[in-house]
Amino acid sequence: MAERNPADLVKEATNWWSTDIIDMKPGVIRIRGFPIEQLIGNISFPQMIWLMLRGDLPAPEQSSLLEAALVSAVDHGPQAPSIAVGRMAVTCGLPLNGAMASAINVLDDVHGGAGEQCMVLYADIARRLDEGASFDAAVETGIAAFVAGHGSMLPGFGHRFHPVDPRSVKLLSLADEARKNGVISGRFAEIGRAVEALMEKSKGCKIPMNIDGSTAVIYSELGFAPALGRGLFILSRSVGILAHAWEQKQQGGSIKGPMPPGLPYAYTGRPPRDFNPS
């Protein structure tokens, strides 16, 4: 192999990673071009999230709506699998970072993915509208296509604990207010409500939009790609995971499983039998 020119090697190494996000060198940290010392104390954490993901700063009203969605999904009690995993991990001796990592790792398609999946559904309906379909036809064919690809349960609607999700009610009211003030178009709020109405018509009972459906409305209205929906949810739920893991650390406890030891699980195997070696 021919010997490489040192200057070429340095250039190749420098170009190995490229990023538009941060420019950092001794004494200098710029985020999307802004000096970090000018951002510190002058922008909120939701604004920083927007800046990192989108490349520029949101309008104050956009930031407020993003913040509302992030606040809404922070916690849902110790029975939520991700929270329970974080707490159990602490009782198994993990530090906070390990407990948080363990909990976040369960936030996948089944637990934690519904918001992103709902954004995909909304985006597909919006695409059909852009292609000229009528509103009713876009909603109907969008739902049918989603069901064909993912099964009959639509993400973002119905809740096993809440007949009406109070978080969703509040978020949708904020979305309506933002639409009136020209902050968002209201298109995805209309799509979400149309999906809810069509489900009620087909099933004969109302299945209200839940936290995943309403945050999907807001993130879609604010222009976030569906693939970012799960990441935004994880940012939000990480706060609850940290709080519960820290609380469990203060409470103590050792190797706590999902149920108290006095509560048996259901054994469904073979009845007792003797082993007779031949």
SERO-4910 file (N, C-alpha, C, O; in steps of 0.05 Angstrom, whole numbers):
BEGIN
 pado doro    nc1    nc2    nc3   cac1   cac2   cac3    cc1    cc2    cc3    oc1    oc2    oc3
  Met    A     17    -24      0      0      0      0     18     25      0     37     27     15
  Ala    A     11     44    -18     26     68    -20     24     85      6      3     86     18
  Glu    A     46     98     13     46    114     37     28    139     33     29    152     12
  Arg    A     11    145     53     -7    166     51      6    193     59     22    193     77
  Asn    A     -2    214     45      7    240     53     -5    248     80    -29    246     83
  Pro    A     12    257     99      1    264    126    -22    285    124    -41    283    139
  Ala    A    -19    304    107    -40    325    104    -66    312     95    -87    320    105
  Asp    A    -64    293     77    -89    279     67   -101    263     90   -126    261     92
  Leu    A    -84    250    106    -95    234    129   -110    252    149   -131    245    158
  Val    A    -98    275    154   -111    294    173   -137    303    161   -157    305    176
  Lys    A   -138    309    135   -163    318    123   -184    296    123   -207    302    128
  Glu    A   -175    272    118   -194    249    118   -205    245    146   -229    240    149
  Ala    A   -188    247    166   -197    244    194   -216    266    202   -236    261    215
  Thr    A   -210    291    193   -227    313    200   -255    310    188   -275    318    200
  Asn    A   -256    299    164   -281    297    149   -296    271    156   -318    266    145
  Trp    A   -285    255    174   -297    229    180   -326    233    191   -345    220    183
  Trp    A   -328    252    210   -354    261    219   -359    289    210   -341    306    210
  Ser    A   -384    295    202   -391    322    195   -417    329    208   -434    311    211
  Thr    A   -421    353    217   -445    361    231   -451    391    226   -433    408    225
  Asp    A   -477    396    223   -487    424    221   -494    434    249   -502    457    252
  Ile    A   -493    417    269   -505    423    295   -486    440    312   -495    461    323
  Ile    A   -462    432    315   -444    446    334   -416    451    321   -405    434    307
  Asp    A   -406    474    328   -378    481    320   -363    486    347   -369    505    361
  Met    A   -345    468    353   -331    469    379   -301    468    375   -291    450    361
  Lys    A   -287    486    387   -258    487    387   -250    500    414   -267    510    428
  Pro    A   -225    499    421   -217    510    447   -228    538    452   -222    557    437
  Gly    A   -244    541    473   -255    567    480   -279    575    464   -290    597    469
  Val    A   -289    559    446   -311    566    429   -331    543    427   -324    520    422
  Ile    A   -356    548    433   -378    529    429   -401    544    416   -413    562    428
  Arg    A   -407    537    391   -429    549    377   -450    527    370   -443    507    358
  Ile    A   -475    532    377   -497    514    370   -513    526    347   -525    548    350
  Arg    A   -512    513    325   -526    523    301   -517    552    295   -533    568    284
  Gly    A   -492    558    301   -481    584    295   -482    603    319   -467    623    319
  Phe    A   -499    598    339   -501    616    362   -481    609    383   -478    586    390
  Pro    A   -466    629    394   -449    623    416   -465    613    440   -485    625    447
  Ile    A   -456    592    453   -471    580    474   -475    599    497   -496    599    510
  Glu    A   -455    617    502   -458    636    524   -480    657    519   -490    669    538
  Gln    A   -488    660    493   -511    678    487   -538    664    490   -558    676    494
  Leu    A   -537    637    488   -562    622    492   -568    617    521   -591    617    529
  Ile    A   -547    612    537   -550    606    565   -564    629    579   -554    652    578
  Gly    A   -586    624    592   -601    645    607   -620    660    590   -635    677    600
  Asn    A   -619    656    564   -636    671    545   -657    655    530   -676    666    520
  Ile    A   -653    629    529   -673    612    516   -681    589    535   -665    582    552
  Ser    A   -705    579    531   -715    557    548   -705    530    537   -694    528    515
  Phe    A   -709    509    553   -701    482    544   -717    474    519   -705    463    501
  Pro    A   -744    478    518   -758    471    494   -748    486    469   -747    475    447
  Gln    A   -740    512    473   -728    526    451   -702    513    442   -695    512    418
  Met    A   -686    504    461   -661    491    455   -666    465    440   -651    458    421
  Ile    A   -686    450    448   -693    425    433   -700    432    404   -690    419    386
  Trp    A   -716    452    401   -724    460    374   -699    469    357   -696    460    335
  Leu    A   -682    485    369   -658    494    356   -641    470    347   -631    469    325
  Met    A   -637    451    365   -620    428    359   -632    411    337   -617    402    319
  Leu    A   -658    407    337   -670    389    318   -677    403    291   -677    390    270
  Arg    A   -683    429    292   -693    443    269   -674    463    257   -678    471    234
  Gly    A   -654    472    272   -634    489    260   -637    519    266   -620    535    261
  Asp    A   -661    526    276   -666    554    283   -684    555    307   -694    535    316
  Leu    A   -689    580    317   -705    583    341   -735    585    333   -741    597    313
  Pro    A   -752    574    350   -781    577    345   -791    604    354   -779    618    369
  Ala    A   -815    611    344   -829    634    355   -837    627    383   -841    604    390
  Pro    A   -841    647    400   -849    641    428   -874    624    430   -876    607    447
  Glu    A   -893    629    413   -918    614    414   -914    584    406   -926    566    417
  Gln    A   -896    580    387   -889    552    379   -875    538    402   -880    515    408
  Ser    A   -857    553    415   -842    542    438   -861    534    460   -858    513    473
  Ser    A   -881    551    466   -900    545    487   -916    520    481   -922    504    499
  Leu    A   -924    517    456   -940    493    449   -922    468    451   -932    447    460
  Leu    A   -897    470    442   -879    447    445   -875    440    474   -876    417    482
  Glu    A   -872    461    491   -868    456    519   -892    443    532   -889    425    549
  Ala    A   -916    451    524   -940    438    535   -941    409    528   -949    392    545
  Ala    A   -934    401    504   -934    373    496   -913    357    512   -918    335    520
  Leu    A   -890    369    516   -869    356    531   -877    352    560   -872    331    572
  Val    A   -890    372    572   -899    371    600   -920    349    603   -920    335    623
  Ser    A   -937    346    583   -960    328    586   -953    299    589   -967    284    602
  Ala    A   -930    290    578   -924    262    578   -901    254    597   -890    232    594
  Val    A   -895    271    616   -873    266    634   -876    241    650   -857    226    654
  Asp    A   -900    235    660   -903    213    679   -931    201    676   -950    215    669
  His    A   -934    175    682   -960    163    683   -961    142    705   -976    122    703
  Gly    A   -946    146    726   -948    129    749   -929    105    749   -919     97    728
  Pro    A   -924     93    772   -905     71    774   -914     45    761   -898     27    758
  Gln    A   -940     44    753   -949     20    739   -942     22    709   -943      1    695
  Ala    A   -934     45    699   -924     47    672   -899     31    669   -880     35    685
  Pro    A   -897     13    649   -873     -4    648   -846     10    649   -828      0    663
  Ser    A   -843     32    635   -817     45    635   -810     55    663   -787     53    671
  Ile    A   -830     67    677   -825     76    704   -819     53    723   -801     54    739
  Ala    A   -835     31    720   -830      8    737   -803     -4    733   -789    -12    752
  Val    A   -794     -5    708   -767    -16    702   -746      1    715   -727     -9    727
  Gly    A   -749     28    713   -730     45    726   -728     41    756   -706     40    767
  Arg    A   -751     38    769   -751     35    798   -740      7    805   -724      5    824
  Met    A   -747    -14    791   -737    -40    797   -706    -41    793   -692    -54    808
  Ala    A   -697    -27    772   -668    -27    767   -653    -14    790   -631    -24    797
  Val    A   -664      6    802   -651     19    826   -649     -1    848   -628     -3    862
  Thr    A   -670    -17    853   -670    -36    875   -651    -59    869   -643    -75    887
  Cys    A   -643    -62    844   -623    -82    837   -594    -71    838   -575    -85    830
  Gly    A   -592    -47    847   -565    -35    851   -555    -17    830   -533     -7    831
  Leu    A   -571    -12    809   -562      5    787   -561     34    796   -579     43    811
  Pro    A   -542     50    787   -543     79    792   -564     92    774   -576     78    757
  Leu    A   -568    118    777   -589    132    763   -586    129    732   -605    125    718
  Asn    A   -561    131    722   -558    129    693   -565    101    683   -577     99    662
  Gly    A   -558     81    698   -566     54    690   -596     49    692   -607     36    674
  Ala    A   -608     60    712   -637     57    715   -652     72    692   -671     61    681
  Met    A   -642     96    685   -654    111    663   -650     96    637   -669     95    620
  Ala    A   -626     86    632   -621     71    607   -639     47    605   -649     41    584
  Ser    A   -641     32    627   -658      8    627   -687     15    620   -700      1    604
  Ala    A   -697     37    632   -725     45    628   -729     54    599   -749     47    586
  Ile    A   -711     71    589   -713     82    562   -713     59    541   -725     61    520
  Asn    A   -698     38    547   -695     16    528   -721      1    523   -724    -13    503
  Val    A   -741      4    542   -767     -9    537   -786      9    521   -808      0    514
  Leu    A   -778     33    516   -796     52    501   -792     47    471   -777     61    458
  Asp    A   -806     27    462   -803     19    434   -831     19    421   -848     36    429
  Asp    A   -836      2    402   -861      3    387   -886      0    404   -905     15    401
  Val    A   -885    -19    423   -909    -25    438   -914     -4    461   -936      7    464
  His    A   -893      1    476   -895     21    498   -877     44    491   -852     43    494
  Gly    A   -889     66    481   -873     89    474   -874     97    445   -865    118    438
  Gly    A   -884     79    428   -883     84    400   -909     94    388   -909    101    364
  Ala    A   -930     96    404   -956    103    392   -957    131    381   -971    136    361
  Gly    A   -943    150    394   -943    177    384   -931    179    357   -943    192    339
  Glu    A   -909    167    353   -896    166    326   -914    153    306   -917    163    283
  Gln    A   -926    130    313   -943    115    295   -967    132    287   -976    131    264
  Cys    A   -978    147    307  -1001    164    301   -993    187    282  -1008    195    264
  Met    A   -969    198    286   -959    218    268   -956    207    239   -961    222    220
  Val    A   -948    182    237   -946    170    210   -974    168    197   -977    174    174
  Leu    A   -994    160    213  -1021    159    203  -1031    187    194  -1042    190    172
  Tyr    A  -1027    207    211  -1035    234    204  -1021    244    179  -1033    256    162
  Ala    A   -995    238    177   -980    248    154   -989    234    128   -990    247    107
  Asp    A   -997    209    130  -1007    195    106  -1034    207     97  -1038    210     73
  Ile    A  -1051    214    116  -1076    226    109  -1071    254     97  -1084    261     77
  Ala    A  -1052    269    108  -1046    295     97  -1035    292     69  -1041    309     51
  Arg    A  -1018    272     64  -1008    267     37  -1030    262     18  -1030    272     -5
  Arg    A  -1050    246     25  -1072    240      8  -1088    265      1  -1098    269    -21
  Leu    A  -1091    283     21  -1104    308     16  -1089    325     -4  -1101    337    -22
  Asp    A  -1062    326     -1  -1046    341    -19  -1047    330    -48  -1043    345    -67
  Glu    A  -1053    304    -50  -1055    292    -76  -1083    295    -89  -1088    285   -111
  Gly    A  -1101    309    -74  -1127    315    -86  -1150    300    -76  -1173    304    -85
  Ala    A  -1146    282    -56  -1169    266    -46  -1186    285    -29  -1177    305    -18
  Ser    A  -1212    279    -29  -1230    294    -11  -1223    288     18  -1209    268     24
  Phe    A  -1232    305     36  -1224    301     64  -1234    274     74  -1218    259     86
  Asp    A  -1259    267     70  -1270    242     80  -1255    218     67  -1249    199     81
  Ala    A  -1250    220     41  -1237    198     28  -1208    194     38  -1199    172     42
  Ala    A  -1194    217     43  -1167    215     52  -1166    202     80  -1148    186     85
  Val    A  -1185    209     97  -1185    197    124  -1192    167    122  -1179    151    135
  Glu    A  -1212    161    107  -1220    132    104  -1198    115     92  -1192     94    103
  Thr    A  -1187    124     70  -1166    107     57  -1140    107     74  -1126     87     73
  Gly    A  -1135    129     88  -1111    130    105  -1113    110    128  -1094     96    134
  Ile    A  -1136    109    140  -1141     90    162  -1140     61    151  -1127     44    164
  Ala    A  -1152     57    129  -1153     30    117  -1124     20    111  -1117     -3    115
  Ala    A  -1108     38    100  -1080     31     93  -1064     25    119  -1048      7    119
  Phe    A  -1069     41    139  -1054     37    164  -1062     10    177  -1045     -5    186
  Val    A  -1088      4    177  -1098    -21    188  -1087    -45    173  -1079    -65    184
  Ala    A  -1086    -42    146  -1075    -64    130  -1046    -69    136  -1037    -92    135
  Gly    A  -1031    -49    143  -1003    -52    148   -995    -57    177   -974    -68    182
  His    A  -1013    -49    196  -1005    -50    224  -1025    -64    242  -1020    -68    266
  Gly    A  -1048    -72    232  -1068    -85    249  -1091    -66    255  -1090    -42    248
  Ser    A  -1112    -76    268  -1137    -61    271  -1136    -40    293  -1153    -23    293
  Met    A  -1117    -41    311  -1116    -22    333  -1102      4    324  -1078      3    318
  Leu    A  -1116     26    324  -1104     51    316  -1090     64    339  -1102     67    361
  Pro    A  -1065     72    336  -1051     85    358  -1062    113    362  -1070    127    344
  Gly    A  -1061    122    387  -1069    149    394  -1098    153    402  -1107    175    406
  Phe    A  -1113    130    404  -1141    132    411  -1149    111    431  -1141     88    429
  Gly    A  -1164    119    452  -1172    101    473  -1150     99    494  -1127    103    489
  His    A  -1159     92    519  -1140     90    541  -1150     69    561  -1174     70    568
  Arg    A  -1133     52    570  -1142     31    588  -1148     41    616  -1162     28    631
  Phe    A  -1138     65    623  -1143     76    650  -1163    100    649  -1179    103    667
  His    A  -1162    115    628  -1178    140    627  -1200    138    606  -1194    136    582
  Pro    A  -1225    139    615  -1247    141    595  -1243    165    577  -1248    163    553
  Val    A  -1235    187    588  -1227    211    573  -1200    220    584  -1198    226    608
  Asp    A  -1180    221    567  -1153    228    576  -1152    259    581  -1154    274    563
  Pro    A  -1149    267    607  -1149    296    613  -1126    311    599  -1129    335    594
  Arg    A  -1104    297    594  -1082    310    581  -1089    317    552  -1082    339    543
  Ser    A  -1103    299    539  -1110    304    512  -1130    327    509  -1128    343    491
  Val    A  -1149    329    527  -1169    350    527  -1154    377    528  -1161    396    513
  Lys    A  -1135    380    547  -1121    405    550  -1104    411    526  -1104    434    516
  Leu    A  -1090    391    515  -1072    396    493  -1088    405    468  -1079    422    453
  Leu    A  -1111    392    463  -1127    399    440  -1138    428    443  -1141    442    423
  Ser    A  -1145    435    468  -1154    463    472  -1132    483    466  -1137    504    455
  Leu    A  -1107    476    473  -1084    493    467  -1079    494    437  -1072    515    426
  Ala    A  -1083    472    424  -1080    471    395  -1101    489    381  -1095    503    362
  Asp    A  -1125    487    391  -1147    504    380  -1141    534    384  -1145    550    366
  Glu    A  -1130    541    407  -1123    568    412  -1101    577    394  -1101    600    384
  Ala    A  -1081    560    391  -1058    566    373  -1067    570    344  -1057    587    330
  Arg    A  -1087    554    336  -1097    557    308  -1111    584    305  -1107    598    285
  Lys    A  -1127    592    325  -1141    617    324  -1121    641    322  -1127    661    310
  Asn    A  -1098    637    336  -1078    659    336  -1059    657    313  -1040    673    311
  Gly    A  -1063    638    294  -1046    636    271  -1019    623    275  -1001    625    259
  Val    A  -1016    610    298   -990    597    305   -987    571    289   -966    565    279
  Ile    A  -1009    556    286  -1010    531    271  -1033    532    251  -1050    550    253
  Ser    A  -1033    514    232  -1055    514    212  -1080    501    223  -1102    508    213
  Gly    A  -1078    482    242  -1101    468    251  -1107    443    234  -1126    429    240
  Arg    A  -1091    439    214  -1097    417    195  -1096    390    209  -1113    373    205
  Phe    A  -1076    385    225  -1072    359    238  -1092    355    261  -1100    333    267
  Ala    A  -1100    377    274  -1121    375    294  -1147    366    281  -1161    350    292
  Glu    A  -1152    376    257  -1176    369    243  -1174    340    234  -1194    325    235
  Ile    A  -1151    332    225  -1147    304    217  -1151    285    240  -1164    265    238
  Gly    A  -1139    292    263  -1141    275    287  -1170    272    296  -1179    250    302
  Arg    A  -1185    293    296  -1213    292    304  -1230    277    283  -1249    264    291
  Ala    A  -1222    279    258  -1237    264    237  -1232    234    241  -1251    218    237
  Val    A  -1208    226    248  -1202    198    253  -1219    188    277  -1231    167    276
  Glu    A  -1220    205    298  -1236    198    321  -1266    195    314  -1279    176    323
  Ala    A  -1276    213    297  -1304    212    289  -1310    187    272  -1331    175    275
  Leu    A  -1292    181    254  -1296    157    237  -1296    131    253  -1311    113    248
  Met    A  -1278    130    273  -1277    107    290  -1303    104    306  -1314     82    309
  Glu    A  -1314    126    316  -1339    125    330  -1362    116    312  -1378    100    321
  Lys    A  -1362    125    287  -1383    116    268  -1381     87    262  -1401     73    261
  Ser    A  -1356     77    259  -1353     49    251  -1356     29    274  -1366      7    271
  Lys    A  -1349     38    299  -1350     20    322  -1375     24    339  -1381      7    356
  Gly    A  -1389     46    334  -1414     51    349  -1410     62    377  -1429     65    392
  Cys    A  -1386     69    384  -1380     82    409  -1356    100    406  -1338     95    389
  Lys    A  -1354    121    422  -1332    140    420  -1307    128    433  -1308    118    455
  Ile    A  -1285    130    418  -1259    122    429  -1242    148    428  -1230    154    408
  Pro    A  -1241    162    451  -1229    189    450  -1199    188    444  -1185    169    451
  Met    A  -1190    210    433  -1161    214    428  -1147    214    455  -1156    226    474
  Asn    A  -1124    200    457  -1109    199    481  -1084    217    479  -1081    232    460
  Ile    A  -1066    215    499  -1042    231    500  -1025    228    475  -1014    247    465
  Asp    A  -1023    204    464  -1007    199    440  -1019    212    416  -1005    224    399
  Gly    A  -1045    211    414  -1059    223    391  -1057    253    392  -1054    266    371
  Ser    A  -1059    265    416  -1059    294    418  -1030    305    416  -1027    327    404
  Thr    A  -1011    292    427   -983    301    423   -975    298    393   -960    314    383
  Ala    A   -986    277    381   -981    273    352   -992    297    336   -980    306    317
  Val    A  -1016    306    344  -1027    330    332  -1008    354    334  -1002    367    315
  Ile    A   -999    359    359   -983    383    364   -955    380    350   -947    399    337
  Tyr    A   -942    358    352   -916    355    339   -919    357    309   -902    368    296
  Ser    A   -941    346    298   -945    348    269   -951    377    261   -941    387    241
  Glu    A   -968    390    277   -974    418    271   -949    436    272   -946    455    257
  Leu    A   -930    429    289   -906    445    292   -885    437    271   -863    449    270
  Gly    A   -891    417    255   -873    411    233   -851    390    239   -832    388    223
  Phe    A   -854    376    260   -834    355    266   -840    330    249   -863    323    245
  Ala    A   -819    317    240   -822    292    225   -833    270    243   -826    270    266
  Pro    A   -849    252    232   -860    231    249   -838    215    264   -843    207    287
  Ala    A   -815    211    251   -794    195    264   -784    208    289   -772    195    306
  Leu    A   -788    235    292   -779    249    316   -800    246    339   -794    253    362
  Gly    A   -823    237    333   -844    235    353   -836    218    377   -841    226    400
  Arg    A   -824    195    372   -816    178    394   -793    190    410   -793    189    435
  Gly    A   -774    203    396   -753    216    410   -762    238    429   -753    241    451
  Leu    A   -782    254    419   -793    275    436   -807    263    460   -806    274    482
  Phe    A   -822    241    456   -835    228    478   -815    218    499   -819    221    523
  Ile    A   -793    207    489   -772    197    507   -759    220    523   -753    217    547
  Leu    A   -755    242    510   -744    266    524   -763    273    547   -754    278    569
  Ser    A   -789    272    542   -809    279    562   -810    259    584   -807    266    608
  Arg    A   -813    233    577   -816    212    597   -790    208    614   -792    197    636
  Ser    A   -767    216    603   -742    213    618   -743    229    644   -730    221    663
  Val    A   -758    251    644   -760    267    669   -774    250    690   -765    250    713
  Gly    A   -796    237    683   -811    221    702   -794    197    711   -794    190    734
  Ile    A   -779    185    692   -762    162    699   -741    171    719   -737    157    739
  Leu    A   -729    193    715   -708    203    733   -721    208    761   -709    201    781
  Ala    A   -744    221    762   -756    228    787   -763    202    803   -759    201    827
  His    A   -774    182    789   -782    157    803   -757    142    811   -756    130    833
  Ala    A   -737    141    794   -712    127    802   -699    140    826   -690    126    844
  Trp    A   -699    166    827   -688    181    850   -705    176    875   -694    172    897
  Glu    A   -732    176    872   -749    171    895   -744    143    906   -742    139    930
  Gln    A   -741    123    888   -736     96    897   -710     94    911   -707     78    930
  Lys    A   -690    109    902   -664    109    914   -666    119    943   -652    108    961
  Gln    A   -683    139    948   -687    149    975   -703    129    992   -697    126   1016
  Gln    A   -722    115    980   -738     96    995   -722     71   1002   -728     58   1022
  Gly    A   -703     64    986   -688     39    990   -703     16    978   -720     18    961
  Gly    A   -697     -7    989   -709    -32    978   -688    -47    962   -670    -36    949
  Ser    A   -691    -74    962   -672    -91    949   -686   -111    932   -703   -126    941
  Ile    A   -678   -112    907   -687   -131    887   -718   -134    888   -729   -155    892
  Lys    A   -731   -111    884   -760   -111    883   -769   -119    855   -761   -107    835
  Gly    A   -786   -140    854   -797   -148    829   -823   -134    823   -830   -114    836
  Pro    A   -838   -143    803   -862   -129    795   -885   -131    815   -903   -115    815
  Met    A   -884   -152    833   -905   -156    853   -892   -162    880   -870   -172    881
  Pro    A   -906   -157    902   -896   -165    928   -893   -195    929   -908   -210    917
  Pro    A   -873   -205    944   -868   -234    946   -892   -250    955   -895   -273    947
  Gly    A   -909   -238    971   -932   -252    981   -954   -257    960   -972   -273    965
  Leu    A   -953   -244    938   -973   -248    917   -962   -267    896   -942   -262    883
  Pro    A   -975   -291    894   -964   -311    875   -970   -304    846   -988   -289    840
  Tyr    A   -954   -315    829   -959   -314    800   -975   -338    793   -978   -357    809
  Ala    A   -985   -339    769  -1001   -362    760   -983   -383    747   -971   -377    726
  Tyr    A   -981   -406    759   -966   -428    746   -985   -444    729  -1006   -453    738
  Thr    A   -977   -448    704   -994   -462    685   -980   -487    673   -989   -497    653
  Gly    A   -960   -497    687   -945   -520    676   -955   -547    685   -978   -549    693
  Arg    A   -938   -567    683   -945   -594    690   -950   -597    720   -938   -583    736
  Pro    A   -968   -615    728   -972   -620    757   -947   -633    769   -930   -642    754
  Pro    A   -945   -633    796   -922   -645    808   -918   -674    799   -938   -689    796
  Arg    A   -894   -682    795   -888   -710    787   -860   -717    796   -844   -700    802
  Asp    A   -854   -743    798   -828   -753    808   -811   -760    784   -820   -769    763
  Phe    A   -785   -755    788   -766   -762    768   -756   -790    774   -745   -795    795
  Asn    A   -759   -808    755   -751   -836    759   -729   -842    738   -735   -849    715
  Pro    A   -704   -841    747   -682   -847    728   -683   -876    719   -688   -894    736
  Ser    A   -679   -881    694   -680   -908    684   -652   -920    684   -649   -943    676
***
